[in-house]
Amino acid sequence: MILALPKGRILKALTPVLEATGLLSQPSPIDEKTRALRFPSTESQLDIVRVRSFDVATFVAFGGADIGICGSDVLTEFDYPEIYAPLDLEIGQCRISVARHPRAGLRDEAPSSKIRIATKYPVTARAHFASRGINAEIVHLHGAMELAPSLKMAHAIVDLVDTGTTLKANGLEETDVIAHVSSRLIVNRIAMKTRPQAVSDLIDRFRKGLRSQKK
Ligand code: AMP
């Protein structure tokens, strides 16, 4: 079995729960200095891989990993039917929001131009505006979308907001919260069917690890 963990911010928040599961071995996936991508665990039947947080859902959906941890923002964006998300880990909590510049506009704005949104969440952003009857034009970026409104390449952004510091530092105002976000334990549905005992044992370890953190 393979467990896929996300690199970066979520992995840091997840470390106490991972330690409580007793699955970590050496070399450890929480050691950000190592360049390794695949790690052993304390269970001979389980290896751990460390991938970009946006890719965890894809590794699990395509069967590269049986189980993983990923933000609900990523699950909503990809909406893979192959994934089942049985456990909210209540970490990595933030929200996905629309934010604008007070003087929003485009460099060469035509009077009829559509609202243009810079985001790394094209599906979520399009669906949000469509639900309000707005056909938004999406500029798909992978980072630094906060720059887009002040450079007049988009009217607004859709991105994750935690404390709001990044928005403020870039002169942006949060105007709508699209959804609240937290990290979920996710499972490949075929793995659930073919190895129900191993999968439910792992879910159980995370549930217990989480409970021990809350005490
Ligand atoms: P903040 O300045 O605290 O509002 O954080 C916003 C920045 O951190 C943005 O660049 C977000 O993409 C990123 N961010 C906030 N929360 C999370 C999270 N839970 N997971 C990943 N990135 C996040």
Residues whose N, C-alpha, C, O or C-beta is under 5 A from the ligand:
A	BS01	AMP	R9 G92 Q93 C94 L160 V161 D162 T163 G164 T165 T166 L167
